[in-house]
Every structure is written in C-alpha cells, then in structure tokens.
C-alpha cells in the first residue's frame, strides 16, 4: 500500500495537480464520451433494424393475406391465375421464414395448412372458406402485432394437425386433385386443338406481262407504216373510159 500512499501524496503536489487536470481528466472524459456515443449509436441502429424488420414483417403478412383471399376463391379463377397465386404463396411463405422474428417458422407452417384448407373448401363450401379466411387474417394480424405470441396462436393447431388423419378429408383431397388435373388437361387439349387462323398473303402483281406489253407498244410506235398494195382488177368491174370521152359527154349535157 506504500505505492498508493506515494501516488496520493504526489497528486497533492503542484506537479500532480497539473498532470491530473491536463492529461488524466481529459483522457477519462474522452473515453466516457466514446462509450456514451457508442451506446447512442447502438440504440439508433437497433431502432432502425427493428423498424426494417417491422416493415418486412408487415409486407410478408400482407402477402399472405392477399394469397388467402385468392385461395378462398380458388375454384373461380383460371389455370394461369392459379399458377400466379401458387407463386405468390410460395414467395410470401419464404419471406416469412427468412425473417429474424420469433415464431416465423410456426406462422409459415400454419399459413400453408390454412391456405390448403381454403383451396379445398372453395370447390363447394364457399361459406366455410370465407370463415377460414377471416380467422386466418385475424391470427396473422395478431401475430404481426406481438410476434412472441406465435406459439400461443399457432402451436396448438400445428400439434393437433400433426396427429390428425381423417379418411374423408384425404378422399376429398384426392378427388379435388384429380378434378384439377382433368380440368387442366382439358383446357390444354382445347387450346392445342383450336384451329390456327391463316391469313392469305396478298397476291403480288406479275411484272413480266406488263413489261411485254410495254415493249410491244414501243415497237409499234417506232415501226414504219404498212405499205398499201393495190388490189387486182376484177372481171366484173367496168372498164375505164378515156378523158376525152368524158369531157364530150359533159359538154353535151350542158348544151342540152
């Protein structure tokens, strides 16, 4: 303890006071300020990360709710839209599973089971599908508000479904799958068997006759006129009279 007493004695001197207030106190202040700044930055970062996770969770839940609305009317949509809905369900389920939120896997499994139930019930039990949709939406919204309640919201249903094996339900599922397969195949065959409309191409005018007619017209334009051949005298034609006889006949007519 002698060195401690010597240190206190030295700090009481003028040199000790000068070193204490010029070096030790500023260093301690800098360290404390750094710690406080680190704590503030950590709190701000955690707040930003929490807000980002909150927005991502809200977007994923909205995607699942939208997929639930489509699944409730599964029997009324076409084949192409069903493929799009399946892609939407798979994407929303994957986004839920990747979120670092408590109970994300439980919520994804529960949502997948509920969506399959709504698809099956949409064929003939539209009212039951709408009831499932309402419960599905309310539970997802409750989990979005308090993610730590996932086990309470979804755990009991998942445990019950794990040990359930209803033969009637399995038969209904098989019939639904078979009907969808036949409906899809019929639509595909109808699309393939549709006759293709062939539009006839416009006939291109032939240029060779036009060129031939033009060349004939030019040749006729520059050709010399045809020679006039006098016709041979016929035996029945009257013989020509001399000019003197004609003149005498004209004078005789004038005198008379």
MARDREN-710200 format. One record per residue (C-alpha): residue number from 1; residue in three letters; x, y, z. Coordinates in steps of 0.05 Angstrom, whole numbers, plus 5000, padded with zeros to 4 digits. Example, Ala and Ser with C-alpha at 12.3 -4.5 7.8 and 13.67 -1.06 7.14 Angstrom:
2
{nr = 1 | rest = ALA | x = 5246 | y = 4910 | z = 5156} $
{nr = 2 | rest = SER | x = 5273 | y = 4979 | z = 5143} $
END
This chain:
256
{nr = 1 | rest = UNK | x = 5000 | y = 5000 | z = 5000} $
{nr = 2 | rest = UNK | x = 5061 | y = 5045 | z = 5003} $
{nr = 3 | rest = UNK | x = 5057 | y = 5059 | z = 4928} $
{nr = 4 | rest = UNK | x = 4985 | y = 5081 | z = 4935} $
{nr = 5 | rest = UNK | x = 5003 | y = 5129 | z = 4991} $
{nr = 6 | rest = UNK | x = 5060 | y = 5155 | z = 4949} $
{nr = 7 | rest = UNK | x = 5013 | y = 5166 | z = 4890} $
{nr = 8 | rest = UNK | x = 4963 | y = 5204 | z = 4932} $
{nr = 9 | rest = UNK | x = 5019 | y = 5246 | z = 4961} $
{nr = 10 | rest = UNK | x = 5045 | y = 5262 | z = 4892} $
{nr = 11 | rest = UNK | x = 4976 | y = 5280 | z = 4867} $
{nr = 12 | rest = UNK | x = 4970 | y = 5330 | z = 4923} $
{nr = 13 | rest = UNK | x = 5032 | y = 5367 | z = 4899} $
{nr = 14 | rest = UNK | x = 5031 | y = 5421 | z = 4845} $
{nr = 15 | rest = UNK | x = 5061 | y = 5375 | z = 4793} $
{nr = 16 | rest = UNK | x = 5010 | y = 5321 | z = 4808} $
{nr = 17 | rest = UNK | x = 4952 | y = 5370 | z = 4803} $
{nr = 18 | rest = UNK | x = 4978 | y = 5396 | z = 4736} $
{nr = 19 | rest = UNK | x = 4985 | y = 5326 | z = 4707} $
{nr = 20 | rest = UNK | x = 4917 | y = 5305 | z = 4735} $
{nr = 21 | rest = UNK | x = 4878 | y = 5362 | z = 4704} $
{nr = 22 | rest = UNK | x = 4917 | y = 5368 | z = 4639} $
{nr = 23 | rest = UNK | x = 4922 | y = 5294 | z = 4620} $
{nr = 24 | rest = UNK | x = 4883 | y = 5246 | z = 4663} $
{nr = 25 | rest = UNK | x = 4816 | y = 5283 | z = 4666} $
{nr = 26 | rest = UNK | x = 4812 | y = 5297 | z = 4590} $
{nr = 27 | rest = UNK | x = 4831 | y = 5225 | z = 4575} $
{nr = 28 | rest = UNK | x = 4777 | y = 5199 | z = 4621} $
{nr = 29 | rest = UNK | x = 4727 | y = 5248 | z = 4591} $
{nr = 30 | rest = UNK | x = 4743 | y = 5224 | z = 4521} $
{nr = 31 | rest = UNK | x = 4734 | y = 5152 | z = 4540} $
{nr = 32 | rest = UNK | x = 4668 | y = 5165 | z = 4574} $
{nr = 33 | rest = UNK | x = 4643 | y = 5206 | z = 4514} $
{nr = 34 | rest = UNK | x = 4663 | y = 5150 | z = 4467} $
{nr = 35 | rest = UNK | x = 4624 | y = 5099 | z = 4508} $
{nr = 36 | rest = UNK | x = 4563 | y = 5144 | z = 4510} $
{nr = 37 | rest = UNK | x = 4566 | y = 5156 | z = 4435} $
{nr = 38 | rest = UNK | x = 4573 | y = 5081 | z = 4422} $
{nr = 39 | rest = UNK | x = 4512 | y = 5067 | z = 4465} $
{nr = 40 | rest = UNK | x = 4472 | y = 5121 | z = 4429} $
{nr = 41 | rest = UNK | x = 4493 | y = 5094 | z = 4361} $
{nr = 42 | rest = UNK | x = 4476 | y = 5023 | z = 4381} $
{nr = 43 | rest = UNK | x = 4406 | y = 5044 | z = 4405} $
{nr = 44 | rest = UNK | x = 4395 | y = 5082 | z = 4340} $
{nr = 45 | rest = UNK | x = 4418 | y = 5023 | z = 4298} $
{nr = 46 | rest = UNK | x = 4374 | y = 4975 | z = 4336} $
{nr = 47 | rest = UNK | x = 4315 | y = 5022 | z = 4326} $
{nr = 48 | rest = UNK | x = 4328 | y = 5025 | z = 4251} $
{nr = 49 | rest = UNK | x = 4336 | y = 4949 | z = 4246} $
{nr = 50 | rest = UNK | x = 4273 | y = 4939 | z = 4286} $
{nr = 51 | rest = UNK | x = 4234 | y = 4986 | z = 4241} $
{nr = 52 | rest = UNK | x = 4261 | y = 4950 | z = 4179} $
{nr = 53 | rest = UNK | x = 4241 | y = 4882 | z = 4208} $
{nr = 54 | rest = UNK | x = 4173 | y = 4911 | z = 4225} $
{nr = 55 | rest = UNK | x = 4162 | y = 4935 | z = 4154} $
{nr = 56 | rest = UNK | x = 4186 | y = 4869 | z = 4125} $
{nr = 57 | rest = UNK | x = 4140 | y = 4830 | z = 4172} $
{nr = 58 | rest = UNK | x = 4081 | y = 4874 | z = 4153} $
{nr = 59 | rest = UNK | x = 4094 | y = 4866 | z = 4079} $
{nr = 60 | rest = UNK | x = 4100 | y = 4790 | z = 4086} $
{nr = 61 | rest = UNK | x = 4035 | y = 4786 | z = 4126} $
{nr = 62 | rest = UNK | x = 4000 | y = 4828 | z = 4073} $
{nr = 63 | rest = UNK | x = 4025 | y = 4780 | z = 4020} $
{nr = 64 | rest = UNK | x = 3998 | y = 4720 | z = 4060} $
{nr = 65 | rest = UNK | x = 3930 | y = 4755 | z = 4070} $
{nr = 66 | rest = UNK | x = 3926 | y = 4770 | z = 3995} $
{nr = 67 | rest = UNK | x = 3943 | y = 4698 | z = 3980} $
{nr = 68 | rest = UNK | x = 3888 | y = 4677 | z = 4028} $
{nr = 69 | rest = UNK | x = 3837 | y = 4719 | z = 3991} $
{nr = 70 | rest = UNK | x = 3857 | y = 4686 | z = 3925} $
{nr = 71 | rest = UNK | x = 3856 | y = 4616 | z = 3957} $
{nr = 72 | rest = UNK | x = 3785 | y = 4628 | z = 3984} $
{nr = 73 | rest = UNK | x = 3761 | y = 4637 | z = 3912} $
{nr = 74 | rest = UNK | x = 3807 | y = 4583 | z = 3883} $
{nr = 75 | rest = UNK | x = 3751 | y = 4547 | z = 3846} $
{nr = 76 | rest = UNK | x = 3730 | y = 4611 | z = 3809} $
{nr = 77 | rest = UNK | x = 3798 | y = 4630 | z = 3779} $
{nr = 78 | rest = UNK | x = 3832 | y = 4604 | z = 3717} $
{nr = 79 | rest = UNK | x = 3892 | y = 4560 | z = 3708} $
{nr = 80 | rest = UNK | x = 3941 | y = 4616 | z = 3693} $
{nr = 81 | rest = UNK | x = 3918 | y = 4656 | z = 3754} $
{nr = 82 | rest = UNK | x = 3925 | y = 4594 | z = 3797} $
{nr = 83 | rest = UNK | x = 3997 | y = 4588 | z = 3777} $
{nr = 84 | rest = UNK | x = 4007 | y = 4661 | z = 3796} $
{nr = 85 | rest = UNK | x = 3973 | y = 4650 | z = 3863} $
{nr = 86 | rest = UNK | x = 4018 | y = 4590 | z = 3877} $
{nr = 87 | rest = UNK | x = 4079 | y = 4633 | z = 3863} $
{nr = 88 | rest = UNK | x = 4052 | y = 4687 | z = 3909} $
{nr = 89 | rest = UNK | x = 4040 | y = 4637 | z = 3965} $
{nr = 90 | rest = UNK | x = 4110 | y = 4608 | z = 3958} $
{nr = 91 | rest = UNK | x = 4142 | y = 4676 | z = 3958} $
{nr = 92 | rest = UNK | x = 4104 | y = 4701 | z = 4019} $
{nr = 93 | rest = UNK | x = 4119 | y = 4637 | z = 4057} $
{nr = 94 | rest = UNK | x = 4193 | y = 4642 | z = 4041} $
{nr = 95 | rest = UNK | x = 4195 | y = 4715 | z = 4063} $
{nr = 96 | rest = UNK | x = 4162 | y = 4697 | z = 4129} $
{nr = 97 | rest = UNK | x = 4211 | y = 4640 | z = 4142} $
{nr = 98 | rest = UNK | x = 4272 | y = 4685 | z = 4129} $
{nr = 99 | rest = UNK | x = 4251 | y = 4739 | z = 4177} $
{nr = 100 | rest = UNK | x = 4290 | y = 4741 | z = 4243} $
{nr = 101 | rest = UNK | x = 4225 | y = 4745 | z = 4282} $
{nr = 102 | rest = UNK | x = 4203 | y = 4698 | z = 4338} $
{nr = 103 | rest = UNK | x = 4154 | y = 4646 | z = 4313} $
{nr = 104 | rest = UNK | x = 4166 | y = 4658 | z = 4238} $
{nr = 105 | rest = UNK | x = 4171 | y = 4583 | z = 4222} $
{nr = 106 | rest = UNK | x = 4107 | y = 4567 | z = 4262} $
{nr = 107 | rest = UNK | x = 4069 | y = 4622 | z = 4226} $
{nr = 108 | rest = UNK | x = 4093 | y = 4598 | z = 4158} $
{nr = 109 | rest = UNK | x = 4072 | y = 4525 | z = 4172} $
{nr = 110 | rest = UNK | x = 4005 | y = 4546 | z = 4199} $
{nr = 111 | rest = UNK | x = 3992 | y = 4592 | z = 4140} $
{nr = 112 | rest = UNK | x = 4009 | y = 4537 | z = 4090} $
{nr = 113 | rest = UNK | x = 3960 | y = 4489 | z = 4122} $
{nr = 114 | rest = UNK | x = 3905 | y = 4541 | z = 4125} $
{nr = 115 | rest = UNK | x = 3915 | y = 4560 | z = 4052} $
{nr = 116 | rest = UNK | x = 3908 | y = 4488 | z = 4030} $
{nr = 117 | rest = UNK | x = 3844 | y = 4482 | z = 4071} $
{nr = 118 | rest = UNK | x = 3815 | y = 4544 | z = 4037} $
{nr = 119 | rest = UNK | x = 3833 | y = 4516 | z = 3968} $
{nr = 120 | rest = UNK | x = 3796 | y = 4451 | z = 3983} $
{nr = 121 | rest = UNK | x = 3735 | y = 4485 | z = 4013} $
{nr = 122 | rest = UNK | x = 3728 | y = 4534 | z = 3956} $
{nr = 123 | rest = UNK | x = 3702 | y = 4478 | z = 3910} $
{nr = 124 | rest = UNK | x = 3635 | y = 4471 | z = 3947} $
{nr = 125 | rest = UNK | x = 3639 | y = 4504 | z = 4015} $
{nr = 126 | rest = UNK | x = 3649 | y = 4578 | z = 4000} $
{nr = 127 | rest = UNK | x = 3619 | y = 4600 | z = 4067} $
{nr = 128 | rest = UNK | x = 3668 | y = 4556 | z = 4105} $
{nr = 129 | rest = UNK | x = 3725 | y = 4583 | z = 4062} $
{nr = 130 | rest = UNK | x = 3705 | y = 4654 | z = 4080} $
{nr = 131 | rest = UNK | x = 3703 | y = 4636 | z = 4154} $
{nr = 132 | rest = UNK | x = 3773 | y = 4606 | z = 4148} $
{nr = 133 | rest = UNK | x = 3796 | y = 4669 | z = 4113} $
{nr = 134 | rest = UNK | x = 3771 | y = 4713 | z = 4170} $
{nr = 135 | rest = UNK | x = 3805 | y = 4671 | z = 4223} $
{nr = 136 | rest = UNK | x = 3867 | y = 4666 | z = 4181} $
{nr = 137 | rest = UNK | x = 3871 | y = 4742 | z = 4174} $
{nr = 138 | rest = UNK | x = 3857 | y = 4757 | z = 4247} $
{nr = 139 | rest = UNK | x = 3910 | y = 4709 | z = 4273} $
{nr = 140 | rest = UNK | x = 3963 | y = 4735 | z = 4225} $
{nr = 141 | rest = UNK | x = 3948 | y = 4807 | z = 4246} $
{nr = 142 | rest = UNK | x = 3952 | y = 4788 | z = 4320} $
{nr = 143 | rest = UNK | x = 4019 | y = 4754 | z = 4307} $
{nr = 144 | rest = UNK | x = 4043 | y = 4816 | z = 4269} $
{nr = 145 | rest = UNK | x = 4028 | y = 4859 | z = 4330} $
{nr = 146 | rest = UNK | x = 4060 | y = 4811 | z = 4380} $
{nr = 147 | rest = UNK | x = 4108 | y = 4762 | z = 4346} $
{nr = 148 | rest = UNK | x = 4126 | y = 4728 | z = 4412} $
{nr = 149 | rest = UNK | x = 4055 | y = 4700 | z = 4417} $
{nr = 150 | rest = UNK | x = 4066 | y = 4655 | z = 4357} $
{nr = 151 | rest = UNK | x = 4067 | y = 4591 | z = 4399} $
{nr = 152 | rest = UNK | x = 4003 | y = 4610 | z = 4433} $
{nr = 153 | rest = UNK | x = 3969 | y = 4628 | z = 4367} $
{nr = 154 | rest = UNK | x = 3994 | y = 4572 | z = 4322} $
{nr = 155 | rest = UNK | x = 4026 | y = 4518 | z = 4366} $
{nr = 156 | rest = UNK | x = 3962 | y = 4483 | z = 4388} $
{nr = 157 | rest = UNK | x = 3935 | y = 4478 | z = 4317} $
{nr = 158 | rest = UNK | x = 4000 | y = 4451 | z = 4289} $
{nr = 159 | rest = UNK | x = 4004 | y = 4398 | z = 4343} $
{nr = 160 | rest = UNK | x = 3932 | y = 4377 | z = 4330} $
{nr = 161 | rest = UNK | x = 3942 | y = 4374 | z = 4255} $
{nr = 162 | rest = UNK | x = 4004 | y = 4332 | z = 4264} $
{nr = 163 | rest = UNK | x = 3964 | y = 4274 | z = 4293} $
{nr = 164 | rest = UNK | x = 3901 | y = 4283 | z = 4252} $
{nr = 165 | rest = UNK | x = 3888 | y = 4233 | z = 4195} $
{nr = 166 | rest = UNK | x = 3816 | y = 4239 | z = 4171} $
{nr = 167 | rest = UNK | x = 3800 | y = 4188 | z = 4115} $
{nr = 168 | rest = UNK | x = 3743 | y = 4231 | z = 4089} $
{nr = 169 | rest = UNK | x = 3788 | y = 4291 | z = 4084} $
{nr = 170 | rest = UNK | x = 3842 | y = 4251 | z = 4048} $
{nr = 171 | rest = UNK | x = 3789 | y = 4225 | z = 3999} $
{nr = 172 | rest = UNK | x = 3764 | y = 4296 | z = 3987} $
{nr = 173 | rest = UNK | x = 3835 | y = 4320 | z = 3975} $
{nr = 174 | rest = UNK | x = 3847 | y = 4264 | z = 3925} $
{nr = 175 | rest = UNK | x = 3783 | y = 4280 | z = 3888} $
{nr = 176 | rest = UNK | x = 3800 | y = 4353 | z = 3886} $
{nr = 177 | rest = UNK | x = 3869 | y = 4339 | z = 3858} $
{nr = 178 | rest = UNK | x = 3841 | y = 4292 | z = 3806} $
{nr = 179 | rest = UNK | x = 3788 | y = 4342 | z = 3785} $
{nr = 180 | rest = UNK | x = 3840 | y = 4397 | z = 3778} $
{nr = 181 | rest = UNK | x = 3885 | y = 4352 | z = 3737} $
{nr = 182 | rest = UNK | x = 3829 | y = 4333 | z = 3689} $
{nr = 183 | rest = UNK | x = 3806 | y = 4406 | z = 3684} $
{nr = 184 | rest = UNK | x = 3876 | y = 4429 | z = 3668} $
{nr = 185 | rest = UNK | x = 3886 | y = 4374 | z = 3617} $
{nr = 186 | rest = UNK | x = 3820 | y = 4390 | z = 3583} $
{nr = 187 | rest = UNK | x = 3838 | y = 4464 | z = 3577} $
{nr = 188 | rest = UNK | x = 3906 | y = 4446 | z = 3549} $
{nr = 189 | rest = UNK | x = 3875 | y = 4400 | z = 3496} $
{nr = 190 | rest = UNK | x = 3824 | y = 4452 | z = 3478} $
{nr = 191 | rest = UNK | x = 3880 | y = 4503 | z = 3468} $
{nr = 192 | rest = UNK | x = 3921 | y = 4455 | z = 3426} $
{nr = 193 | rest = UNK | x = 3861 | y = 4433 | z = 3383} $
{nr = 194 | rest = UNK | x = 3839 | y = 4503 | z = 3366} $
{nr = 195 | rest = UNK | x = 3849 | y = 4515 | z = 3290} $
{nr = 196 | rest = UNK | x = 3901 | y = 4566 | z = 3272} $
{nr = 197 | rest = UNK | x = 3875 | y = 4624 | z = 3230} $
{nr = 198 | rest = UNK | x = 3918 | y = 4631 | z = 3168} $
{nr = 199 | rest = UNK | x = 3914 | y = 4699 | z = 3134} $
{nr = 200 | rest = UNK | x = 3926 | y = 4692 | z = 3059} $
{nr = 201 | rest = UNK | x = 3983 | y = 4734 | z = 3034} $
{nr = 202 | rest = UNK | x = 3965 | y = 4788 | z = 2982} $
{nr = 203 | rest = UNK | x = 3980 | y = 4766 | z = 2911} $
{nr = 204 | rest = UNK | x = 4039 | y = 4802 | z = 2881} $
{nr = 205 | rest = UNK | x = 4025 | y = 4830 | z = 2812} $
{nr = 206 | rest = UNK | x = 4063 | y = 4798 | z = 2756} $
{nr = 207 | rest = UNK | x = 4112 | y = 4845 | z = 2724} $
{nr = 208 | rest = UNK | x = 4130 | y = 4803 | z = 2663} $
{nr = 209 | rest = UNK | x = 4064 | y = 4813 | z = 2624} $
{nr = 210 | rest = UNK | x = 4067 | y = 4887 | z = 2638} $
{nr = 211 | rest = UNK | x = 4138 | y = 4892 | z = 2613} $
{nr = 212 | rest = UNK | x = 4119 | y = 4851 | z = 2550} $
{nr = 213 | rest = UNK | x = 4060 | y = 4897 | z = 2534} $
{nr = 214 | rest = UNK | x = 4104 | y = 4959 | z = 2544} $
{nr = 215 | rest = UNK | x = 4157 | y = 4932 | z = 2496} $
{nr = 216 | rest = UNK | x = 4103 | y = 4916 | z = 2444} $
{nr = 217 | rest = UNK | x = 4075 | y = 4986 | z = 2449} $
{nr = 218 | rest = UNK | x = 4144 | y = 5017 | z = 2439} $
{nr = 219 | rest = UNK | x = 4157 | y = 4972 | z = 2378} $
{nr = 220 | rest = UNK | x = 4091 | y = 4991 | z = 2346} $
{nr = 221 | rest = UNK | x = 4104 | y = 5065 | z = 2358} $
{nr = 222 | rest = UNK | x = 4170 | y = 5064 | z = 2321} $
{nr = 223 | rest = UNK | x = 4150 | y = 5015 | z = 2265} $
{nr = 224 | rest = UNK | x = 4142 | y = 5043 | z = 2193} $
{nr = 225 | rest = UNK | x = 4071 | y = 5049 | z = 2166} $
{nr = 226 | rest = UNK | x = 4047 | y = 4989 | z = 2127} $
{nr = 227 | rest = UNK | x = 4051 | y = 4991 | z = 2051} $
{nr = 228 | rest = UNK | x = 3986 | y = 4996 | z = 2013} $
{nr = 229 | rest = UNK | x = 3981 | y = 4943 | z = 1959} $
{nr = 230 | rest = UNK | x = 3932 | y = 4959 | z = 1902} $
{nr = 231 | rest = UNK | x = 3881 | y = 4906 | z = 1892} $
{nr = 232 | rest = UNK | x = 3878 | y = 4869 | z = 1827} $
{nr = 233 | rest = UNK | x = 3821 | y = 4889 | z = 1779} $
{nr = 234 | rest = UNK | x = 3762 | y = 4844 | z = 1779} $
{nr = 235 | rest = UNK | x = 3730 | y = 4816 | z = 1716} $
{nr = 236 | rest = UNK | x = 3661 | y = 4846 | z = 1734} $
{nr = 237 | rest = UNK | x = 3688 | y = 4917 | z = 1744} $
{nr = 238 | rest = UNK | x = 3672 | y = 4967 | z = 1687} $
{nr = 239 | rest = UNK | x = 3729 | y = 4985 | z = 1641} $
{nr = 240 | rest = UNK | x = 3759 | y = 5055 | z = 1649} $
{nr = 241 | rest = UNK | x = 3738 | y = 5109 | z = 1598} $
{nr = 242 | rest = UNK | x = 3785 | y = 5159 | z = 1566} $
{nr = 243 | rest = UNK | x = 3784 | y = 5232 | z = 1590} $
{nr = 244 | rest = UNK | x = 3763 | y = 5259 | z = 1522} $
{nr = 245 | rest = UNK | x = 3701 | y = 5217 | z = 1521} $
{nr = 246 | rest = UNK | x = 3682 | y = 5241 | z = 1590} $
{nr = 247 | rest = UNK | x = 3693 | y = 5314 | z = 1571} $
{nr = 248 | rest = UNK | x = 3650 | y = 5308 | z = 1508} $
{nr = 249 | rest = UNK | x = 3594 | y = 5277 | z = 1549} $
{nr = 250 | rest = UNK | x = 3596 | y = 5334 | z = 1599} $
{nr = 251 | rest = UNK | x = 3594 | y = 5387 | z = 1545} $
{nr = 252 | rest = UNK | x = 3535 | y = 5353 | z = 1511} $
{nr = 253 | rest = UNK | x = 3496 | y = 5354 | z = 1576} $
{nr = 254 | rest = UNK | x = 3509 | y = 5428 | z = 1585} $
{nr = 255 | rest = UNK | x = 3486 | y = 5445 | z = 1513} $
{nr = 256 | rest = UNK | x = 3422 | y = 5407 | z = 1521} $
END
